């Protein structure tokens, strides 16, 4: 069986400029942030980002000039507010948005996963999302005589980026019981390549103790990288909560282009490794804070 | 507990009134879920379950079925809200299998930047040019779906103003009654907007032309004030205009001491008199 372990540089090296990259993400949850930072470090350009609900990662990628289009249902850091660098980039025309509802995005990715031309949905009928997007969404009659549906054209991302609780070196990916945002059941299956970071890489024998928790088969995965706290500053239940201070440090500067660029340079690009990045973000004290029960619902 | 102390007038704030006014629309057997930054709806669901509707079914963050959170945490999308659930709806497709079936998740609370006279909502863009908007808003998320699939929709808005209550939204991110009348029905969309709870009043929709209509004003607010803060001609009800029922002492105690001691329900409010 082929081994899939790789360095983060090599894994992200599989992403080419101009690729469509699907990112696991909710507002403050579960994104593979080490992969995001490495995309910024490698100065990827012209990336089209697919995201169900984007958060701070989208803001950073916009600030660093990595993305020029976004396909997704929402971008928000919830209680930390709008993503201001992303917002400025869209309002200036530097990032083009294809806004979909969650069911329409799931349908587009679902069609991609099953190699169908499209999948129908009944979501979003009556909204302006459909007329706005004739390339990918069309109302169509039900061939069996029922109500019209929205045909959602297949979306096949070049790469899917995922963070997991553990993996073995063959790329089998395991999750602790929790919310698997934004749906590991569809997004990675639609993509041509799947890059994974995991909190830990363990012996396959450990995965065999709980095969019901294995959510992606290794043969689908192109590269797996061990990155402890790889979702920081996002939450990754049940392991840790989001880092409130890091989010606030970003929103403090994110309205100002120069200060945002400085943050990207010093906090995201300069640290040469995950331990160095975490140390600059507050080290063990910060990690103890995000592991605390009130952060993880425990 | 004697009913009498519950009837005595008590001091409350408008966020607390919005919670109780919204909670009154949720009953035993209803099924509800919440998305992000939904402190008022979450407080309303928790209050309803502790008082008049113990069998209101709630999927916290659209993940945790029947949770028992200790209190409302700083995010309505994080694990602390769905602690002690009986089930995780862990894959997002499973959640959409429920939502896209008109039989399940019967009611949904909608927060939006703009609401128009027919209950259409906008969370996408402000301005005429979709690709060069004046303001890029967060986006529709699941709202567009929930609005089109026969759910009863309850809107909440903490800042009733001409900026937010507009004749026609700049972009329809969630379908209300569209152009009004039977436009929604003609498109095959069931149910739809039922009520709007703002910081000034409670509104509903005229059963025939489907225009927004004043239903009750909050104590201390006049109909003229609400109409002046609304960017379209707000219909008045036939007959007397009632006042929104104020929170009871017991409701206030639960909201303040049990459900939301950190006051997260106040986020998003513009305090009158403050700049």
Interface residues (C-beta under 8 A of the other chain):
Chain A: X26 X27 X28 X29 X52 X53 X72 X73 X74 X75 X76 X78 X79 X82 X86 X87 X90 X91 X92 X93 X96 X97 X99 X101 X102 X103 X104 X106 X110 X121 X122 X123 X124 X125 X126 X127 X128 X129 X132 X147 X148 X177 X178 X179 X180 X181 X182 X183 X184 X185 X186 X235 X237 X238 X241 X242 X244 X294 X295 X296 X297 X298
Chain B: X36 X37 X61 X63 X73 X74 X75 X76 X77 X78 X79 X80 X81 X82 X83 X88 X89 X90 X91 X92 X93 X94 X96 X99 X100 X123 X124 X130 X131 X132 X133 X134 X135 X136 X137 X138 X139 X140 X141 X142 X143 X144 X145 X147 X148 X149 X171 X172 X173 X174 X175 X178 X184 X187 X188 X189 X267
